[in-house]
Structures are given as structure tokens and as C-alpha cells.
Amino acid sequence: MADLIPVSDPADPRIADYVRLRDVNLRKSLEAEHGLFVAEGEKVIRRAIGAGHPVRSLLMARRWAAPLADVLDGLDAPVYVADDATMESITGFQVHRGALASLERLPLPPLSTVLTTARSLIICEDIVDHTNIGAIFRCAAALGVDAAVLAPRCADPLYRRAVKVSMGAVFALPYARMTDWHNDLALIRAAGFQLLALTPSPDAEPIDEVKTADRRALLLGAEGDGLSSRWLNEADHRVRIPMKETALARGVDSLNVVAAAAIACYTLTKD
């Protein structure tokens, strides 16, 4: 098993990858500069390594050495151990799952590669909440969607919170990021995809009544604002999840983006 290296100083430069994990702006800068991301918890760490991400280091409470012994065996990366108080001082929160790994990012495939192999897509426009992105990836992966496409301003699926909420589904679902928000939907349509824009608008078609094509893409917008007018206008169909009259009577006319994505992904892939 790899040697366990004790650390007790939160300012130790060897553990800089784990500093202030809740500081989104700091993490964006640091992770972009060094091409890394952080996975939290045994299951997620295993999935990240299994997906081929090289390990930079691990930071854990000593009690996690035994459950992760097979991962640590032969690992060519430092494994730092610290008590709970030191880990909290480093990361900025109580690390209940006890183990963190810093891993290298892999190059994203170009959009054209993802389009070549997929029959069903989710396409996310400006969903900036990391929790929502992680949950949407989990829904899509669980319900059989083939791949995801992200607009340029979407949240990073490999941000720690997104990875954690997805339970590692971000490593299972292929995805690409658009380079041209203005024109890339046209490229996706040209590849043979029917574009279905999910909206709560009452004049949209019920999603379960739309005759879908062999290749279809579900467009999802941000919580609250929804899809841009440009994307709504470019879609082949505007679709909605029908709400029960009892829900409308209670003042509930729509679902949050994660719940809506789950229902829509199920509908998209059930045929």
C-alpha cells in the first residue's frame, strides 16, 4: 500500500489542491490553471479513477486507508492523512465522507464526436448551479440518455459539488461543451437531431404527445429564466410536462429543472 504521509499544517503547500473547496471563484481559477478537479467520497473516487483520470494525490482521514486499500495499493501518487479538524481547516467544511482525491482532467471530446455516436442528448443552456448540473447528469445517465452537450456558460460538471451530487455519473455520461452558443444548435440539427425545447409555457405541446424522431435532443434552460428566446425559436417543438389540475389549483404550474429533466429524460428514452 502507498505510504501515508501525515499533515497537520493547513498551510502545507503539498495540499494546496484541497484549499477552500467551497470558494467557487478560487476553485475555478485554481482548477483551470492546474487542470485538476476534486472527488469526494470512496464511491466517487473509485468511479473517477475507473474512468481513467490520473490521480495527483489523496487527502483522507486515516480511518479510510483500509476501505481504500485496493485503490492505494501501487498508487503512484502521494496519500496525505490528517485529523478531522485539520481537514476542515484545509477545505473549509467538515469532510463527512472522509476522503478526497485530486485528479487530472481529461480533454473533452469535440461536439462532432459526441454527435456521431449518440441517439439521445440533453443540451443545457446556461445552467450555472453546480448542484443542478450534477443532478441532471445523474438523471440522464440513469434513464439511458446517450450524452450531454453544455452551452459555454454552463456550470462545470467536474466541480466538486456537481461530481458529488451526480454520484459519479459525470464520469459515465459522455459530454461536450459548445464553442458557439449562437450557431451550434444548427450543427446539432444538421447531424439529424430533432430539437425539443422544454418549457412550462401553456402553449407548448405535451411532451408525451410529440412524435419524436430517431435522434432527439432535449433542451434544458436555467432555473427560473428557462431557455433563451433564440433557443426556443430554433427548436423543432416546444414541449411541456402536463400539470394536473389539482397542482394548478395549488399554484404549482411547473417543476424545478432537475425534476423536469428526470421526467423528460424518461419520456425521451422510453421508446
HELIX and SHEET records of a PDB file:
HELIX    1   1 PRO A   13  TYR A   18  5                                   6    
HELIX    2   2 VAL A   24  HIS A   34  1                                  11    
HELIX    3   3 GLU A   42  GLY A   50  1                                   9    
HELIX    4   4 ARG A   62  TRP A   64  5                                   3    
HELIX    5   5 ALA A   69  LEU A   72  1                                   4    
HELIX    6   6 ASP A   84  THR A   91  1                                   8    
HELIX    7   7 LEU A  111  THR A  117  1                                   7    
HELIX    8   8 HIS A  130  ALA A  142  1                                  13    
HELIX    9   9 ARG A  160  SER A  166  1                                   7    
HELIX   10  10 ALA A  169  PHE A  171  5                                   3    
HELIX   11  11 ASP A  184  ALA A  190  1                                   7    
HELIX   12  12 ILE A  207  GLU A  209  5                                   3    
HELIX   13  13 SER A  229  GLU A  234  1                                   6    
HELIX   14  14 GLU A  245  ALA A  249  1                                   5    
HELIX   15  15 VAL A  257  THR A  269  1                                  13    
SHEET    1   A 5 LEU A   4  PRO A   6  0                                        
SHEET    2   A 5 VAL A  79  VAL A  81  1                                        
SHEET    3   A 5 VAL A  55  MET A  60  1                                        
SHEET    4   A 5 ALA A  99  GLU A 104 -1                                        
SHEET    5   A 5 LEU A  36  GLU A  40 -1                                        
SHEET    1   B 7 TYR A 175  ARG A 177  0                                        
SHEET    2   B 7 ALA A 147  LEU A 150  1                                        
SHEET    3   B 7 SER A 120  CYS A 124  1                                        
SHEET    4   B 7 ARG A 216  LEU A 220  1                                        
SHEET    5   B 7 GLN A 194  LEU A 198  1                                        
SHEET    6   B 7 HIS A 237  ARG A 240  1                                        
SHEET    7   B 7 GLU A 205  PRO A 206  1                                        
END                                                                             
